[in-house]
Amino acid sequence: MRETTDGSFQLASYEVTEVTFGDRTSFRNGVLTIDKEELRSLILESPLIEDVEIELVAPGDDVRIVHILDVAEPR
């Protein structure tokens, strides 16, 4: 989402070619960098969530994903 000049928000889509963890959250040239601790802190602000583990998985990675309890699309 991005804020417009009248104070409302507009939904925008961005092509992400890579996701990585870093010192700050940013998006540049298709690379989404996520501050893992900042994201964890934001998620844990909810009284409904006791703990969270955040890991990145890319297509082709040799992993097994189990116990996905819920998924929410950020809006």
Secondary structure, 3 states (H helix, E strand, C coil): CEECCCCCEECCCCCCCEEEECCCCEEECCEEEECHHHHHHHHHCCCCCCCCCCCCCCCCCCCCCCCCCCCCCCC
